[in-house]
């Protein structure tokens, strides 16, 4: 099955060279989870990020479906 992976800000450095700089199409096997995709992109365990699938919060154990959009964001800070 095919998913879209979007990595934002500093996480974009982990996208494959053939990506457009922010997104990548990825073929994954049925039953793949968010954590499986993170490992496939070789994002180190010590790197913090927020995870969303189709615009909703997601856990590492969440299974992915065909056509899903997985987005990873570095933690944001600011404000008062």
N, CA, C and O atoms as a DFTB+ gen file, in Angstrom:
320 C
 N C O
     1  1       0.840      -1.170       0.000
     2  2       0.000       0.000       0.000
     3  2       0.885       1.233       0.000
     4  3       2.052       1.176       0.389
     5  1       0.322       2.343      -0.438
     6  2       1.098       3.563      -0.593
     7  2       0.619       4.614       0.397
     8  3      -0.583       4.820       0.562
     9  1       1.575       5.287       1.063
    10  2       1.265       6.395       1.957
    11  2       2.109       7.595       1.554
    12  3       3.065       7.475       0.788
    13  1       1.737       8.746       2.082
    14  2       2.530       9.956       1.889
    15  2       3.117      10.329       3.242
    16  3       2.420      10.309       4.256
    17  1       4.396      10.668       3.253
    18  2       5.072      11.067       4.483
    19  2       5.508      12.512       4.326
    20  3       6.163      12.874       3.348
    21  1       5.139      13.334       5.297
    22  2       5.518      14.751       5.303
    23  2       6.366      15.024       6.538
    24  3       5.928      14.803       7.667
    25  1       7.576      15.503       6.311
    26  2       8.468      15.841       7.411
    27  2       8.717      17.340       7.381
    28  3       9.076      17.892       6.341
    29  1       8.528      18.000       8.514
    30  2       8.607      19.447       8.578
    31  2       9.848      19.926       9.321
    32  3      10.381      19.242      10.195
    33  1      10.292      21.128       8.942
    34  2      11.413      21.832       9.575
    35  2      12.661      20.941       9.572
    36  3      13.040      20.410       8.528
    37  1      13.286      20.778      10.714
    38  2      14.551      20.033      10.788
    39  2      14.398      18.559      10.418
    40  3      15.375      17.914      10.036
    41  1      13.187      18.021      10.527
    42  2      12.975      16.606      10.194
    43  2      13.080      16.346       8.693
    44  3      13.306      15.208       8.283
    45  1      12.920      17.373       7.873
    46  2      12.999      17.209       6.419
    47  2      14.358      16.652       5.986
    48  3      14.471      16.089       4.898
    49  1      15.369      16.799       6.808
    50  2      16.698      16.264       6.495
    51  2      16.685      14.742       6.382
    52  3      17.604      14.169       5.796
    53  1      15.678      14.080       6.921
    54  2      15.598      12.620       6.888
    55  2      14.841      12.088       5.678
    56  3      14.714      10.874       5.514
    57  1      14.337      12.981       4.827
    58  2      13.654      12.530       3.610
    59  2      14.658      11.960       2.619
    60  3      15.809      12.395       2.588
    61  1      14.241      10.995       1.812
    62  2      15.153      10.466       0.782
    63  2      15.453      11.538      -0.272
    64  3      14.675      12.475      -0.451
    65  1      16.573      11.393      -0.959
    66  2      17.004      12.375      -1.956
    67  2      15.973      12.593      -3.049
    68  3      15.865      13.705      -3.566
    69  1      15.216      11.578      -3.416
    70  2      14.255      11.704      -4.510
    71  2      12.960      12.417      -4.087
    72  3      12.056      12.580      -4.907
    73  1      12.862      12.836      -2.839
    74  2      11.663      13.545      -2.389
    75  2      11.681      14.983      -2.896
    76  3      12.680      15.451      -3.441
    77  1      10.565      15.672      -2.708
    78  2      10.482      17.060      -3.155
    79  2      10.967      18.051      -2.095
    80  3      10.784      19.258      -2.253
    81  1      11.579      17.560      -1.027
    82  2      12.086      18.422       0.022
    83  2      11.189      18.505       1.241
    84  3      11.619      18.970       2.297
    85  1       9.946      18.060       1.111
    86  2       9.035      18.065       2.248
    87  2       8.221      16.783       2.336
    88  3       7.869      16.354       3.435
    89  1       7.917      16.167       1.206
    90  2       7.088      14.961       1.205
    91  2       7.748      13.834       0.423
    92  3       8.599      14.054      -0.438
    93  1       7.328      12.632       0.751
    94  2       7.801      11.456       0.022
    95  2       6.673      10.440      -0.032
    96  3       5.938      10.259       0.938
    97  1       6.544       9.785      -1.165
    98  2       5.620       8.662      -1.302
    99  2       6.363       7.419      -0.843
   100  3       7.548       7.254      -1.136
   101  1       5.678       6.554      -0.133
   102  2       6.328       5.369       0.418
   103  2       5.406       4.173       0.281
   104  3       4.230       4.239       0.638
   105  1       5.942       3.084      -0.235
   106  2       5.227       1.810      -0.283
   107  2       5.524       1.077       1.021
   108  3       6.685       0.864       1.371
   109  1       4.468       0.693       1.736
   110  2       4.631      -0.050       2.986
   111  2       3.747      -1.291       2.930
   112  3       2.784      -1.347       2.166
   113  1       4.081      -2.269       3.738
   114  2       3.283      -3.493       3.779
   115  2       2.066      -3.296       4.672
   116  3       2.085      -2.486       5.600
   117  1       1.026      -4.034       4.386
   118  2      -0.185      -4.002       5.185
   119  2       0.172      -4.295       6.635
   120  3       0.914      -5.237       6.912
   121  1      -0.340      -3.509       7.546
   122  2      -0.043      -3.690       8.965
   123  2       1.088      -2.824       9.466
   124  3       1.415      -2.866      10.652
   125  1       1.703      -2.027       8.580
   126  2       2.780      -1.127       9.006
   127  2       2.231      -0.074       9.956
   128  3       1.084       0.356       9.838
   129  1       3.073       0.332      10.901
   130  2       2.691       1.333      11.893
   131  2       3.497       2.618      11.686
   132  3       4.435       2.667      10.890
   133  1       3.103       3.644      12.420
   134  2       3.859       4.896      12.414
   135  2       5.318       4.620      12.780
   136  3       6.227       5.135      12.129
   137  1       5.545       3.817      13.809
   138  2       6.908       3.506      14.252
   139  2       7.714       2.812      13.153
   140  3       8.912       3.063      13.021
   141  1       7.082       1.953      12.369
   142  2       7.779       1.288      11.264
   143  2       8.283       2.314      10.249
   144  3       9.404       2.204       9.752
   145  1       7.461       3.298       9.948
   146  2       7.853       4.320       8.977
   147  2       8.964       5.193       9.537
   148  3       9.907       5.528       8.820
   149  1       8.869       5.566      10.804
   150  2       9.923       6.371      11.430
   151  2      11.251       5.632      11.351
   152  3      12.278       6.240      11.051
   153  1      11.246       4.333      11.617
   154  2      12.479       3.543      11.511
   155  2      12.978       3.501      10.067
   156  3      14.184       3.557       9.826
   157  1      12.064       3.403       9.115
   158  2      12.452       3.346       7.700
   159  2      13.155       4.631       7.248
   160  3      13.992       4.604       6.346
   161  1      12.810       5.745       7.878
   162  2      13.440       7.019       7.542
   163  2      14.689       7.275       8.378
   164  3      15.308       8.331       8.251
   165  1      15.066       6.328       9.225
   166  2      16.288       6.402      10.043
   167  2      16.320       7.643      10.929
   168  3      17.367       8.270      11.093
   169  1      15.171       7.991      11.497
   170  2      15.119       9.112      12.434
   171  2      15.572       8.577      13.791
   172  3      14.963       7.646      14.320
   173  1      16.627       9.149      14.359
   174  2      17.149       8.637      15.633
   175  2      16.107       8.699      16.748
   176  3      15.258       9.590      16.773
   177  1      16.188       7.742      17.664
   178  2      15.239       7.663      18.778
   179  2      15.266       8.900      19.655
   180  3      14.250       9.253      20.253
   181  1      16.416       9.569      19.742
   182  2      16.525      10.736      20.626
   183  2      15.924      12.007      20.016
   184  3      15.829      13.028      20.698
   185  1      15.526      11.960      18.764
   186  2      14.897      13.112      18.114
   187  2      13.420      13.152      18.502
   188  3      12.695      12.175      18.315
   189  1      12.984      14.287      19.043
   190  2      11.590      14.455      19.451
   191  2      10.760      14.994      18.296
   192  3      11.227      15.817      17.508
   193  1       9.518      14.517      18.207
   194  2       8.615      15.021      17.176
   195  2       7.178      14.692      17.551
   196  3       6.911      13.805      18.363
   197  1       6.263      15.431      16.938
   198  2       4.833      15.195      17.074
   199  2       4.375      14.450      15.831
   200  3       4.886      14.686      14.737
   201  1       3.419      13.556      15.999
   202  2       2.990      12.696      14.902
   203  2       1.497      12.853      14.644
   204  3       0.685      12.866      15.568
   205  1       1.158      12.971      13.359
   206  2      -0.246      13.038      12.957
   207  2      -0.463      12.124      11.756
   208  3       0.401      12.004      10.888
   209  1      -1.625      11.485      11.719
   210  2      -2.052      10.704      10.561
   211  2      -3.368      11.309      10.090
   212  3      -4.347      11.361      10.834
   213  1      -3.373      11.759       8.853
   214  2      -4.559      12.382       8.266
   215  2      -5.077      13.548       9.113
   216  3      -6.284      13.744       9.256
   217  1      -4.126      14.321       9.676
   218  2      -4.488      15.514      10.434
   219  2      -4.914      15.278      11.863
   220  3      -5.379      16.205      12.525
   221  1      -4.766      14.047      12.362
   222  2      -5.151      13.737      13.744
   223  2      -3.950      13.165      14.490
   224  3      -3.117      12.471      13.907
   225  1      -3.871      13.467      15.795
   226  2      -2.791      12.928      16.615
   227  2      -2.700      11.420      16.449
   228  3      -3.712      10.729      16.334
   229  1      -1.470      10.925      16.438
   230  2      -1.249       9.485      16.259
   231  2      -0.165       8.997      17.209
   232  3       0.757       9.737      17.554
   233  1      -0.287       7.752      17.623
   234  2       0.723       7.108      18.459
   235  2       1.666       6.305      17.565
   236  3       1.329       6.014      16.418
   237  1       2.830       5.949      18.075
   238  2       3.751       5.129      17.284
   239  2       3.157       3.783      16.874
   240  3       3.536       3.233      15.840
   241  1       2.237       3.250      17.664
   242  2       1.650       1.939      17.388
   243  2       0.503       1.991      16.390
   244  3      -0.006       0.945      15.990
   245  1       0.088       3.175      15.982
   246  2      -1.066       3.292      15.093
   247  2      -0.788       2.650      13.742
   248  3       0.208       2.975      13.096
   249  1      -1.653       1.745      13.311
   250  2      -1.485       1.155      11.984
   251  2      -1.840       2.176      10.902
   252  3      -2.667       3.064      11.109
   253  1      -1.200       2.028       9.756
   254  2      -1.432       2.919       8.623
   255  2      -2.242       2.195       7.558
   256  3      -2.162       0.975       7.417
   257  1      -3.020       2.969       6.814
   258  2      -3.820       2.421       5.734
   259  2      -3.435       3.021       4.407
   260  3      -2.755       4.046       4.355
   261  1      -3.860       2.395       3.343
   262  2      -3.557       2.875       2.004
   263  2      -4.059       4.313       1.836
   264  3      -5.211       4.617       2.146
   265  1      -3.188       5.188       1.345
   266  2      -3.545       6.577       1.109
   267  2      -3.391       7.487       2.308
   268  3      -3.634       8.689       2.194
   269  1      -2.995       6.957       3.454
   270  2      -2.816       7.797       4.638
   271  2      -1.698       8.812       4.416
   272  3      -0.782       8.598       3.622
   273  1      -1.805       9.927       5.145
   274  2      -0.766      10.958       5.150
   275  2      -0.205      11.019       6.560
   276  3      -0.910      11.377       7.503
   277  1       1.062      10.668       6.700
   278  2       1.768      10.705       7.974
   279  2       2.600      11.979       8.012
   280  3       3.434      12.205       7.136
   281  1       2.374      12.809       9.023
   282  2       3.114      14.064       9.173
   283  2       3.875      14.054      10.488
   284  3       3.333      13.684      11.529
   285  1       5.139      14.466      10.431
   286  2       5.971      14.568      11.626
   287  2       6.448      16.008      11.768
   288  3       6.963      16.597      10.818
   289  1       6.274      16.572      12.965
   290  2       6.647      17.940      13.260
   291  2       7.599      17.967      14.448
   292  3       7.377      17.241      15.418
   293  1       8.652      18.779      14.406
   294  2       9.460      18.943      15.613
   295  2       8.634      19.698      16.662
   296  3       7.711      20.430      16.306
   297  1       8.956      19.528      17.940
   298  2       8.207      20.252      18.967
   299  2       8.362      21.761      18.758
   300  3       9.420      22.242      18.353
   301  1       7.308      22.476      19.036
   302  2       7.310      23.922      18.880
   303  2       7.347      24.574      20.248
   304  3       6.805      24.045      21.217
   305  1       7.984      25.715      20.315
   306  2       8.037      26.478      21.557
   307  2       7.802      27.933      21.227
   308  3       8.003      28.374      20.095
   309  1       7.382      28.656      22.215
   310  2       7.188      30.086      22.018
   311  2       6.003      30.580      22.804
   312  3       5.397      29.836      23.574
   313  1       5.684      31.816      22.609
   314  2       4.580      32.415      23.346
   315  2       5.031      32.879      24.704
   316  3       6.224      32.915      25.004
   317  1       4.073      33.232      25.516
   318  2       4.380      33.749      26.859
   319  2       3.994      32.763      27.912
   320  3       4.178      33.026      29.100
